[in-house]
Amino acid sequence: VFRIDAADEEQNQILRTDFRYDLSGNEDPGFFQRYLSFMDRAKEYAIGSSLSTSDRFLTLVTCIQHEPRYREVVLCKETKVEKYDG
């Protein structure tokens, strides 16, 4: 869990849906590693787990009440896959 300043161009890049390209559609092959480094520095909670480029994860972003400039980001890392037989 961490916050970003939506007015900050670099922090706003966290909102990408495809880490291979910036928000303007330009290729950016080194972004994913920078993204992981940023999250490691910005995290508000240490959970004893690290991220790597081979991990699968989901990024959730929401507004912060009374702070329209900022967004709260929750990163969910896949830890195991279970098959459903139903």
Secondary structure, DSSP 8 states (H G I E B T S, - for coil): -EEEETTSHHHHGGG-S-TTB-TTS-B-TTHHHHHHHHHHHH-S---S----TT--EEEEEEE-TT-TTEEEEEEEE---------
